[in-house]
């Protein structure tokens, strides 16, 4: 064993204590001239005892990669393989967030350090969870992912993300609970708008948006068709059909926008392309690329019956939402009637709620709108100081694989440079793989600055993969004789958290995998227990109270004649 390893931290601490005691004793004796030489000798001996072992360890310590790995291994033994308080303070404390404040919000760069210290931490960072008594923060450029079955606390934590966001927010969900929890408080900071093509609850859409908006430009039409068709697993048969469906749909969207048609007309063309031939070719005469577009349109209609049926079958899910009355009202208006301004959402700290459905029928429409917002936000950020939005834009995507089939694997890494942060939630790793493939799911998890793993997972392979990410720790085992007496001890390497323990985590508790630190078990916040939420719910009349007031207003009171 290396000589430096024999000098443990405990040995150094004892040597330092003895050395300081000798030094203090020598200093007291040296104050008396009769014991001057004795005191000086004790001072020198104390310094030698204190500094000598430390110098020996530094001189013989391993450096480079071997030394770093040795220190990490010793750290894991001290903390059972989990993050220490220092790790959390170094990577996720308020101090760590303030170090990056001028990068996240370029408008703070012109302030002095004293002025920046007075800026509230919540203007460029948000609290993620609590590890013991410490708050784990994430900055305004760090994306996060949560994985857990329904009922484990994902929605309660994501609602806090909506409430704490320092800038604009886009929220997707398959239920109205997040809207009901957060909309009253978000309305105090900026405008609140709702896009509800799924017709959930009694929430009416205050925004209408057509996918044909801007499709008079061929580039916009190509981008919009890709957003509607959505991602597919690379290398599969479905991907080849999806690529052809995107090319055909792009031409048809371009023709519909030029000819003043609606999305219902595009859906009718998909059902029977022959009936739309004349309308498509006529509309494309005014295209900036008329010859190429008309040729592509003719090829899309004149394909062999088998090939055309396969392309139309791949295109049909992107247009299935048009048959729903609520979705048709919200997503099929006059293409020039509605304009959505992302600048208002960002600069006025607005909130947009996008409500989907349980079976994913309106998912392509919602995903296309989110993709359009992300596109406009990127272009807006390019015109701002530092190439960033200030304050940033948060995309809170609940049930992301079902409601919002967007290129999340590419966004997670690319949008952070624009201060567009993504907070996504899914029900399991299998859901990510089904939507984005194995490589896409890996990219999503790798690009996330923090991943919260909730309990309830029952897939053995997924549990083993997550446990491997947590690492290993040393466990002391005891050997006992027939009478139960300990005869020997040994150590072995075991996972930091066992698969059964991870699967059995209680609700609102999760394993945190954070960039730059070891794993930690954390308590995630619960939105409806927050003071501001409870205060808003007390002051807001319930539906029953509103009904009673309406009924009492209709019933004449005693002593008053009915009109």
PyMOL commands that set and color helices and strands:
alter all, ss='L'
color gray80, all
select helices_A, chain A and resi 3-6+9-30+33-60+64-78+85-92+94-99+101-104+106-108+113-118+121-123+154-164+177-186+218-229+237-259+263-271+273-286+290-301+305-323+325-331+342-347+363-382+385-387+400-403+408-418+429-447+460-470+499-503+527-529+531-539+543-554
alter helices_A, ss='H'
color red, helices_A
select strands_A, chain A and resi 125-131+134-139+144-147+168-173+192-195+351-355+393-397+420-426+450-454+472-480+486-495+509-514+520-524
alter strands_A, ss='S'
color yellow, strands_A
deselect
rebuild
show_as cartoon
